[in-house]
Amino acid sequence: MLIAENLTYTIKKHTILKGVNFAIRPGEMVGLLGANGAGKSSLIKLLNGEYTPTDGQVNLCGNNLQSYSAVSLAKMRATMAQQHRVSADFTVKEIVMMGRYPHYNQQPQTADLEAVEQTMELCGVSHLEDRSILSLSGGESQRVHLARVLTQLWKQPNALLLLDEPISAMDIKFQHQTLTLARALADYGWMVVAVLHDINLAAQYADRLFLMKNGRKLMDGTPSEVLNSRNIYTIFGIDADVVVNPTTLHTYIVPKVVRPLSLDFILNKKKIADNNQAVI
């Protein structure tokens, strides 16, 4: 089980997270929702040990996260970050094999090779194994890095999988395939935490949704418990109807029309500013 208690994170007197409590059990998938800048990615980095909380603590399997060695922790939790900066010309298979580094010393063993083959197949990148990572599209690259983090935890019991916007570059087919896989891994016994911007996909695949605003927890519950018009407006500042998808029977958000700022208003402001500058 992962338990985060009273997490506060401050950078140069600016509070990013304040008093956040979070918990997830093996077998659960939790979606993190919130507007840009709500603190979702910072929470992920606190949960994986990349950031050290200013206050509070994170416990994984009964022990403080900071008490684990780097190798021990790497065998228990893996993170798929938003961005993947790779400048060297590695092949896809080499990238995925990097996920096995905590598990062997000099040469990968049979179990490591099998993990790489199996996760590449699950993520739909086996046919790309000899391609350069630099030659791939954004969505293909995301699937490769997903295979890498899955390889890191492959067949580990009660593993913690942290996904930060894992499907942002994927087409609709692979979005659903990826979240179906994440759901299956939770059913297998893993703890899966995913930052998602598509509320409807989060509602379809996650057991619970953790709603954040301004670095604080707003709500935590099942999709049907926390997704309502009031909460959607509070978090995102948008009016929306909340219905039931007749096909999936999951909660479904239908945003109402968002009126953009008038283009004429913007152009007139610039014209006035230019005229004032000319007078000066």
Protein Blocks (a to p, Z undefined) as FASTA:
>chain_A
ZZdehiacdeehiafbghiacdddehiacdddddehilmmmmmmmmnomaccfbdcddee
hiafklpcfklmmmmpccddfbdcdfbfcdfklmmmmmmmmmpmklccfklmmmmmmmmm
mnopmmmmmpcfklpcfklmmmmmmmmmmmmmgoiahiacddehkllmpcfklmmmmmmm
mmmmmmnopacddddfblklmmmmpmbdcddeehiafbdcdfklmmcfklmmmmnopacd
ddddfklopacddddddddddfklmmmmmmmmmmmmmmZZ
